[in-house]
Amino acid sequence: MQTLVTDLLVTLAYGAVGVLLMGIGYVLVDLATPGKLNQLIWTERNRNAALLLASNLAGVGIIVVAAIAASDDDFALGIVGASAYGILGLVIMAAAFVLLDVATPGRLGEILVDQQPHPAVWVSAVVHLATGAIIAAAIS
Protein backbone atom coordinates (compact mmCIF):
# COMPACT_ATOMS: atom_id res chain seq x y z
CA MET A 1 0.00 0.00 0.00
CA GLN A 2 2.86 2.36 0.81
CA THR A 3 4.30 1.83 -2.71
CA LEU A 4 0.96 2.82 -4.23
CA VAL A 5 0.77 5.98 -2.11
CA THR A 6 4.39 6.84 -2.94
CA ASP A 7 3.80 6.25 -6.65
CA LEU A 8 0.68 8.41 -6.56
CA LEU A 9 2.56 11.25 -4.86
CA VAL A 10 5.42 11.00 -7.36
CA THR A 11 2.90 11.08 -10.21
CA LEU A 12 1.20 14.10 -8.65
CA ALA A 13 4.54 15.91 -8.38
CA TYR A 14 5.47 15.17 -12.00
CA GLY A 15 2.01 16.20 -13.11
CA ALA A 16 2.27 19.48 -11.22
CA VAL A 17 5.67 20.25 -12.79
CA GLY A 18 4.34 19.42 -16.25
CA VAL A 19 1.22 21.56 -15.83
CA LEU A 20 3.29 24.45 -14.43
CA LEU A 21 5.67 24.29 -17.40
CA MET A 22 2.76 24.18 -19.84
CA GLY A 23 1.29 27.19 -18.03
CA ILE A 24 4.55 29.05 -18.55
CA GLY A 25 4.47 28.00 -22.21
CA TYR A 26 0.94 29.37 -22.49
CA VAL A 27 2.06 32.72 -21.07
CA LEU A 28 5.02 32.89 -23.45
CA VAL A 29 2.83 32.21 -26.49
CA ASP A 30 0.33 34.77 -25.22
CA LEU A 31 3.12 37.36 -24.92
CA ALA A 32 4.45 36.57 -28.40
CA THR A 33 1.11 37.07 -30.11
CA PRO A 34 -1.14 40.13 -30.25
CA GLY A 35 -4.43 39.96 -28.37
CA LYS A 36 -5.41 37.64 -25.56
CA LEU A 37 -4.84 34.00 -26.37
CA ASN A 38 -7.85 32.77 -24.39
CA GLN A 39 -10.14 35.09 -26.36
CA LEU A 40 -8.50 34.25 -29.69
CA ILE A 41 -8.93 30.51 -29.17
CA TRP A 42 -12.09 30.06 -27.12
CA THR A 43 -14.16 33.06 -28.20
CA GLU A 44 -12.98 33.80 -31.75
CA ARG A 45 -12.16 30.12 -32.46
CA ASN A 46 -8.90 31.11 -34.13
CA ARG A 47 -7.40 27.90 -35.52
CA ASN A 48 -3.99 29.45 -36.14
CA ALA A 49 -3.65 30.51 -32.50
CA ALA A 50 -4.90 27.10 -31.33
CA LEU A 51 -2.35 25.24 -33.46
CA LEU A 52 0.46 27.49 -32.26
CA LEU A 53 -0.44 26.95 -28.60
CA ALA A 54 -1.06 23.22 -29.03
CA SER A 55 2.36 22.70 -30.61
CA ASN A 56 4.03 24.60 -27.78
CA LEU A 57 2.25 22.51 -25.15
CA ALA A 58 3.12 19.28 -26.98
CA GLY A 59 6.77 20.35 -27.24
CA VAL A 60 6.90 20.96 -23.50
CA GLY A 61 5.18 17.64 -22.85
CA ILE A 62 7.73 15.79 -24.98
CA ILE A 63 10.56 17.32 -22.95
CA VAL A 64 8.97 16.48 -19.59
CA VAL A 65 8.27 12.88 -20.63
CA ALA A 66 11.89 12.43 -21.74
CA ALA A 67 13.22 13.88 -18.48
CA ILE A 68 11.03 11.54 -16.44
CA ALA A 69 12.04 8.53 -18.53
CA ALA A 70 15.73 9.41 -18.21
CA SER A 71 15.55 9.71 -14.42
CA ASP A 72 15.75 5.92 -13.92
CA ASP A 73 13.25 6.05 -11.04
CA ASP A 74 15.32 8.65 -9.17
CA PHE A 75 12.56 11.04 -8.09
CA ALA A 76 14.82 13.98 -7.19
CA LEU A 77 16.69 13.69 -10.49
CA GLY A 78 13.41 13.37 -12.37
CA ILE A 79 11.78 16.43 -10.82
CA VAL A 80 14.87 18.60 -11.16
CA GLY A 81 15.50 17.32 -14.68
CA ALA A 82 11.91 17.83 -15.81
CA SER A 83 11.91 21.36 -14.39
CA ALA A 84 15.33 22.36 -15.71
CA TYR A 85 14.94 20.82 -19.16
CA GLY A 86 11.41 22.16 -19.40
CA ILE A 87 12.54 25.72 -18.68
CA LEU A 88 15.47 25.31 -21.08
CA GLY A 89 13.08 24.01 -23.73
CA LEU A 90 10.82 27.03 -23.30
CA VAL A 91 13.79 29.37 -23.61
CA ILE A 92 14.98 27.60 -26.77
CA MET A 93 11.45 27.61 -28.22
CA ALA A 94 11.21 31.35 -27.56
CA ALA A 95 14.60 31.90 -29.21
CA ALA A 96 13.53 29.83 -32.22
CA PHE A 97 10.35 31.92 -32.46
CA VAL A 98 12.42 35.13 -32.45
CA LEU A 99 14.75 33.74 -35.14
CA LEU A 100 11.78 32.68 -37.26
CA ASP A 101 10.26 36.14 -36.77
CA VAL A 102 13.47 37.76 -38.01
CA ALA A 103 13.54 35.47 -41.04
CA THR A 104 9.96 36.19 -42.10
CA PRO A 105 8.37 39.31 -43.57
CA GLY A 106 6.05 41.22 -41.23
CA ARG A 107 5.41 40.45 -37.58
CA LEU A 108 5.19 36.70 -37.11
CA GLY A 109 2.96 36.98 -34.05
CA GLU A 110 0.36 38.92 -36.04
CA ILE A 111 0.52 36.47 -38.95
CA LEU A 112 0.07 33.50 -36.62
CA VAL A 113 -3.18 34.78 -35.15
CA ASP A 114 -4.76 35.96 -38.38
CA GLN A 115 -8.35 34.75 -38.77
CA GLN A 116 -7.55 33.21 -42.15
CA PRO A 117 -5.52 30.00 -42.17
CA HIS A 118 -1.88 30.79 -42.80
CA PRO A 119 0.88 28.30 -43.69
CA ALA A 120 3.33 30.12 -41.40
CA VAL A 121 1.51 28.70 -38.39
CA TRP A 122 2.42 25.18 -39.53
CA VAL A 123 6.07 26.17 -39.83
CA SER A 124 6.03 27.67 -36.35
CA ALA A 125 4.22 24.63 -34.96
CA VAL A 126 6.84 22.28 -36.38
CA VAL A 127 9.58 24.46 -34.87
CA HIS A 128 7.95 23.98 -31.43
CA LEU A 129 7.63 20.22 -31.88
CA ALA A 130 11.10 19.78 -33.36
CA THR A 131 12.62 21.81 -30.53
CA GLY A 132 10.90 19.59 -27.97
CA ALA A 133 12.07 16.45 -29.80
CA ILE A 134 15.66 17.69 -30.06
CA ILE A 135 15.83 18.46 -26.35
CA ALA A 136 14.18 15.14 -25.52
CA ALA A 137 16.80 13.31 -27.59
CA ALA A 138 19.58 15.22 -25.84
CA ILE A 139 18.21 14.15 -22.43
CA SER A 140 18.27 10.42 -23.09
RAQUI-V77618 format. One record per residue. RES is the residue in one small letter. PHI is phi in whole degrees, -180 to 180 (999 if undefined). NEAR is the number of other ideal C-beta (glycine too) atoms within 10 Angstrom. D_LAST is the distance of its C-alpha to the last C-alpha in Angstrom with 1 decimal. Layout:
res;phi;near;d_last
RES;PHI;NEAR;D_LAST
RES;PHI;NEAR;D_LAST
//
This chain:
res;phi;near;d_last
m;999;5;31.2
q;-64;6;29.6
t;-63;7;26.2
l;-62;8;26.7
v;-63;9;27.7
t;-62;11;24.7
d;-62;10;22.3
l;-65;10;24.2
l;-68;11;24.1
v;-63;15;20.3
t;-60;11;20.1
l;-61;10;22.7
a;-65;14;20.9
y;-63;19;17.6
g;-61;11;19.9
a;-64;11;21.9
v;-64;20;19.0
g;-62;21;17.9
v;-66;12;21.6
l;-62;14;22.3
l;-64;22;19.6
m;-66;20;21.0
g;-63;12;24.4
i;-65;15;23.6
g;-60;24;22.4
y;-59;16;25.7
v;-62;12;27.6
l;-63;17;26.1
v;-65;26;26.9
d;-62;16;30.3
l;-69;10;31.0
a;-81;21;30.1
t;-120;23;32.5
p;-72;12;36.2
g;85;14;37.6
k;-96;13;36.2
l;-59;21;33.2
n;-63;12;34.4
q;-73;11;37.8
l;-58;23;36.4
i;-84;19;34.4
w;-87;12;36.4
t;-96;9;39.9
e;-86;13;40.0
r;57;10;37.4
n;-77;23;35.9
r;-68;15;33.4
n;-61;24;32.1
a;-64;27;31.2
a;-64;16;29.7
l;-66;19;27.4
l;-61;28;26.3
l;-66;24;25.6
a;-60;15;23.9
s;-68;24;21.5
n;-66;29;20.6
l;-63;19;20.2
a;-66;17;18.0
g;-60;29;15.8
v;-65;30;15.5
g;-60;17;15.0
i;-60;22;12.0
i;-65;30;10.4
v;-64;27;11.6
v;-60;16;10.6
a;-64;22;6.8
a;-66;27;7.7
i;-65;21;9.9
a;-62;13;8.0
a;-79;17;5.6
s;-76;18;9.1
d;51;7;10.5
d;63;8;13.8
d;-95;11;14.3
f;-58;14;16.1
a;-61;8;16.7
l;-63;14;13.1
g;-65;21;12.1
i;-67;18;15.1
v;-65;14;14.9
g;-63;21;11.2
a;-61;25;12.2
s;-66;16;15.4
a;-66;11;14.4
y;-67;22;11.6
g;-63;25;14.1
i;-64;14;16.9
l;-59;14;15.3
g;-60;28;14.6
l;-65;24;18.2
v;-65;11;19.5
i;-67;16;17.9
m;-61;27;19.2
a;-64;17;22.5
a;-64;11;22.6
a;-63;17;22.0
f;-63;23;24.8
v;-63;12;27.1
l;-62;11;26.5
l;-65;15;27.2
d;-62;16;30.2
v;-65;8;31.5
a;-81;9;31.2
t;-113;14;33.1
p;-73;7;36.8
g;78;9;37.8
r;-92;12;35.7
l;-58;22;32.5
g;-57;18;32.6
e;-69;11;36.1
i;-63;18;35.3
l;-73;28;32.4
v;-114;23;34.6
d;-61;13;37.6
q;-67;12;39.3
q;-83;7;39.4
p;-56;10;36.2
h;-133;16;34.8
p;-63;9;32.4
a;-62;17;30.8
v;-67;22;29.1
w;-68;14;27.2
v;-62;14;26.0
s;-64;28;25.0
a;-62;20;23.2
v;-66;11;21.2
v;-61;18;20.3
h;-61;26;19.0
l;-67;17;16.9
a;-66;15;15.6
t;-61;24;14.7
g;-60;28;12.7
a;-67;15;10.9
i;-63;16;10.4
i;-66;22;9.0
a;-60;21;6.7
a;-66;10;5.5
a;-69;13;5.7
i;-71;21;3.8
s;-81;8;0.0
//
